[in-house]
């Protein structure tokens, strides 16, 4: 086999992506590996809030890329799609929290969009230490999914990141 063909085949992704179906919470995503999962609930001023966090990381070209999905279900009397734009306010809060994780961060962009038929906001934050995070926050009536991808900004968004963001689906 030629060296070119061997190099080409080694560049192909041999990762078996894992499909995560959460029928109880009504979503599906894909991650490059079986993720660590943590669920929690807490009582707040607005009622009981439930969270599920899925995390996995991969080593690529000497860099670690992190995939994080954070699902949050709010009490039924909180409508994130209300006329006061509660969902977008939460998105702005998440962006502020993530950008404050490290000093000297810059919100490169943020824009409202639609993902899987739901209102969403996408943002990218760059840190001075050469890392970046891209966030997609999908707003449902009583829940929000935040997909986050951490990587080196010199590498940018690769095919795995795009596959992760494009994998989100709501289950009926």
Protein Blocks (a to p, Z undefined) as FASTA:
>chain_A
ZZklmmmmmmpccbdcdddddfknopacddfbdcdddddddddfkbccddddddddddee
hiacddddddddddfklcfkbmnommmmmmmmmmmmmmmmpghiacfbacdddeehiacd
ddddddfkopacdddddddfkbccdddddddfklopafklmmmmmmpccdZZ
